[in-house]
Amino acid sequence: MLSFTGALKVYAAMEPQDMRKSFNGLAAVVQEHLGGDPYQGALYLFTNKRRNRLKILFWDGTGLWVAAKRLEQGCFSWPQPSRSGQKRLSLTPEALALLTDGVDLKGAKMRPWYERE
């Protein structure tokens, strides 16, 4: 299980990404498509079309981290955008932990902590 502080900004990309992308490719997606800066300390979460893989891009102040997870069976319960045309969704670190630990977020009533404004 991953653990992050409550002050960490977490963004999930709504569009599936090519999982062959690494540091530079994911940083370009953050800048060009998500309107963010990958070098400001936020964590960016990406998945593929089948939702069985995810990648995390994170700047820790000294360099970029890329972490990946591949599920052997099943898929991640990826959050849905709250607005039409939304390219990224802001999550709390707790919601990130639920998602990566396999908790199905669909069908559950989302509390105010789920999405940050």
Secondary structure, DSSP 8 states (H G I E B T S, - for coil): -----TT--EEEESS---TT--HHHHHHHHHHTS---TTSS-EEEEE-TTSSEEEEEEE-SSSEEEEEEE-SSS-------SSTT--EEEE-HHHHHHHHTT---TTS---TTTB--
